[in-house]
Amino acid sequence: MNHPAEVDTFKDSDMKDHLDPGHIMQTATAFWASKVLLTAVELDLFTVLGDGEMTASNLGKALGLHPRGTYDFFDALVALKFLDRDGNGPEGSYKCTPQTAAFLNKKSHTYIGGLPEMLNSRLFGFWNNLGSALKTGQPQNETRHGGKSVFEALYSNEASLGAFLDAMTGFQAANFAQLAEKFDFSKYKSVSDIGGALALLSRIVGTRHQHLDFNSFDLPPVLPLAQKHIEAAGMEGKIKAISGDFFKDELPKADVITMGNILHDWNLENKKILIRKAYDALPEGGAFIAIENLIDDARRENAFGLLMSLNMLIEFGDAFDYTGANFREWCSEAGFKRFEIISLTGPTSAAVAYK
Ligand SMILES: C[S@@+](CC[C@H](N)C(=O)[O-])C[C@H]1O[C@@H](n2cnc3c(N)ncnc32)[C@H](O)[C@@H]1O
């Protein structure tokens, strides 16, 4: 039973002041919606539907689901705008929306389901320990019990290596396409993408700007997979996959050095080492570009950037996301002279420092 004082407080003051608890309730339950989408990807629902349409009964059978949840699950996906439905009830037929058909059907060449797959299989569980991360400052992922570093743990078998790299594609494909449009590459001849994963940046920017040559630099286990994607794109003549360790080796020299979601993986000391290495690998006038979910300088607006920084706490402990002002300060220390921020998709920006 409620304490009488609590009832009075709610009724008399809050409601009179037109306070609305909706935002609290929406965020408190946001994981329900998230988990519905992630589970749809886990079940491969959007690939099973493909370009076709199915009734709830047929779709449920195709996915091996118990009838109890099918209408609630599929109609929740309709209400959340991840499925369309023609008609109602047993006759109603479900189909992908243009977005889920393009991005979450495994047969589509623009599939980005690797990201929801990783959010579901790894991060959903790890975020359950956010409180523990906040109290200890320690990572809550595969490295929680010590031993290997994150990348050693993820790259210790082919399945988790492939899954992680596919997830990165989901995060960045649209941002690299925006970078190709918005940054003036015309005055440069070469680009080294550091931590280039599957050479996605090189493939996207290289397709848009045919005059550029690329190095895509990453750890040795990544090399064969990057190579495979470069060959599939027919870009062997333009993109060289180079294996190395950016803390032990020199960065391959180029007119432009890019780092997509690299600096946020490390603590301040290592961020500064990487910035210094980028500076050393550039000629006078060269550009260093960090593509990240740059937090606004007042740290009030970019909720996604701030949540990403908490994700870095979960993944690495002392790693963190940062503001444009932070980037400028660290790059000035390394000797860079001029700066700009180019906004890409949603919460992501390109922070640019010119030598
Ligand atoms: C968060 S992912 C970002 C991938 C890609 N740049 C993007 O924007 O999606 C970090 C990348 O850094 C690479 N990496 C981690 N440690 C490295 C090291 N010591 N040397 C070279 N690459 C490293 C990882 O293999 C991975 O591809």
The ligand as a MOL file (V3000), in Angstrom:
LIG
                    3D

  0  0  0     0  0            999 V3000
M  V30 BEGIN CTAB
M  V30 COUNTS 27 29 0 0 0
M  V30 BEGIN ATOM
M  V30 1 C 36.4600 0.0830 -33.1640 0
M  V30 2 S 37.2480 -0.6880 -34.5010 0 CHG=1
M  V30 3 C 37.0680 0.5480 -35.7540 0
M  V30 4 C 37.1560 0.0090 -37.1410 0
M  V30 5 C 36.9600 1.0430 -38.2680 0
M  V30 6 N 38.0180 2.0180 -38.3030 0
M  V30 7 C 35.6350 1.7290 -38.1440 0
M  V30 8 O 35.5890 2.9540 -38.0960 0
M  V30 9 O 34.6170 1.0260 -38.1470 0 CHG=-1
M  V30 10 C 38.9510 -0.5770 -34.0340 0
M  V30 11 C 39.9040 -1.1680 -35.0470 0
M  V30 12 O 41.2410 -0.9520 -34.5720 0
M  V30 13 C 41.9960 -2.1240 -34.8090 0
M  V30 14 N 43.0970 -2.1680 -33.8540 0
M  V30 15 C 43.0060 -2.3550 -32.5030 0
M  V30 16 N 44.2320 -2.3320 -31.9530 0
M  V30 17 C 45.1140 -2.1460 -32.9640 0
M  V30 18 C 46.5270 -2.0240 -33.0120 0
M  V30 19 N 47.2660 -2.1170 -31.9030 0
M  V30 20 N 47.0970 -1.8280 -34.2230 0
M  V30 21 C 46.3550 -1.7540 -35.3680 0
M  V30 22 N 45.0040 -1.8420 -35.3700 0
M  V30 23 C 44.3970 -2.0350 -34.1740 0
M  V30 24 C 40.9920 -3.2310 -34.6130 0
M  V30 25 O 41.4150 -4.4270 -35.2180 0
M  V30 26 C 39.7300 -2.6470 -35.2540 0
M  V30 27 O 39.6560 -2.9340 -36.6240 0
M  V30 END ATOM
M  V30 BEGIN BOND
M  V30 1 1 1 2
M  V30 2 1 2 3
M  V30 3 1 2 10
M  V30 4 1 3 4
M  V30 5 1 4 5
M  V30 6 1 5 6
M  V30 7 1 5 7
M  V30 8 2 7 8
M  V30 9 1 7 9
M  V30 10 1 10 11
M  V30 11 1 11 12
M  V30 12 1 11 26
M  V30 13 1 12 13
M  V30 14 1 13 14
M  V30 15 1 13 24
M  V30 16 1 14 15
M  V30 17 1 14 23
M  V30 18 2 15 16
M  V30 19 1 16 17
M  V30 20 1 17 18
M  V30 21 2 17 23
M  V30 22 1 18 19
M  V30 23 2 18 20
M  V30 24 1 20 21
M  V30 25 2 21 22
M  V30 26 1 22 23
M  V30 27 1 24 25
M  V30 28 1 24 26
M  V30 29 1 26 27
M  V30 END BOND
M  V30 END CTAB
M  END
